[in-house]
Amino acid sequence: MTAVSERPAPLHAQVESALRERLDSRDLRPGDLFPSEAALQAEFDVSRSVVRQALATLEAEGLIRKVRGKGSVVAEHREVHRDVRRSGLRLEADSDGRVTTRVDAYDVVPRPDHLVSIPGDRVLQLGRVRSVGGVVLSYIRTWLPADVADVISRDDLTDASLHQLLADRLGRHVVGGHNQVRAVPATTSLADRLGVAVGAPLLLLEGRSVDLDGVALEEFSTWHRGDLAAFDVEAVPPSARDDASHERIERLTRTARELLAELETLR
């Protein structure tokens, strides 16, 4: 039996907290059947109404859902996924949230010393807040060559893809780069922008994007809310790397042939 205390917190809040801890610790994973009301009533030695109130709160937050004929099951995480090998966001299949972008900084500033990949004495520095379904997900700080400001305005960046704008306005396409992911605590300024507590865990994606010629297009730092974002990484065992490289070369060859054929039709 799991004991509930005589603390001022209501019994249903104590039961809810204990169940939430099981979800946070991944003892119960998406798709797992949640304990029945009767089982929880016996475990916590509380009334059925207390159990129902605790479950109702978890259901209202989307942490569990009712399935006819089964009871309550742990709900899928409604989070935004990023493939670290690609730019942009990929929403979960069951997410209908719209991706929006608000620009909160747009300035041509002296080039910081750490931006060794971007030439010139001055750079365009951007700050953007990205939301999904009206919920703030990430804050993006980006540095670009200063002349980008001549063709891309602050207003252009609202609810728009920077990489698409670079392709459309400058003919420069992002084809890759080097990224790193690390866990960091939210500073005061980041907490304000992301709507989290100071010290809350964030996932920081930092890197550099290059074009077809291998020339740096941007350097960036993107802080994602740790409770809403997940990074997808595809692991390839050493024994499969040779085959994977061969397949990648074949795909690139096919793509190049298709592009050449399309160019021929445009002449």
ZIHUTA-V32589 format. One line per field, one symbol per residue. ss: DSSP state (~ for helix, > for strand, _ for the rest). psi: psi as a letter, one per 30 degrees, with the letter a starting at -180 (. if undefined). burial: 1 if it has 24 or more other ideal C-beta (glycine too) atoms within 12 Angstrom, else 0. A space follows every 10 residues. Layout:
BEGIN
ss=???
psi=???
burial=???
END
This chain:
BEGIN
ss=__________ ~~~~~~~~~~ ~~~~______ __>___~~~~ ~~~~___~~~ ~~~~~~~~~~ ___>>>>___ >>>>_____> >>>______> >_______>> >>>>>>>>>> __________ _>>>>>>>>> >>__>>>>>> >>>>>~~~~~ ____~~~___ _~~~~~~~~~ _____>>>>> >>>>>__~~~ ~~~~______ >>>>>>>>>> _____>>>>> >>>>>___>> >>_____~~~ ~~~~~~~~~~ ~~~~~~~~~~ ~~~~~~_
psi=kkkklglfkl eeeeeeeeee eeeefgeklk fkkkkleeee eeefhlleee eeeeeeeeee ggfllkkkfe bklklkkilk kkjffllllk klegkgkkkl kkkfkjkjlk klffiffkll fllkkkkkkk lkhfkkelkk kkklkefeff fjleeffkhl keeeeeeeef gkkkfaaklk klkllkleee eeefhlkkfk kljjjkakkl afggkkelkl kjkkkfffkk kkkjkjleff eeeeeeeeee eeeeeeeeee eeeeff.
burial=0001000000 1101110110 0110000100 0001101001 1001010001 1111100100 0011100000 0111101111 1101001110 0000000010 1110010000 0000101100 0011111111 1100111111 1111100110 0101011001 1110110001 0101001010 1001010001 0011010001 1111111111 0000011111 1111111111 1000000000 0000000000 0000000000 0000000
END
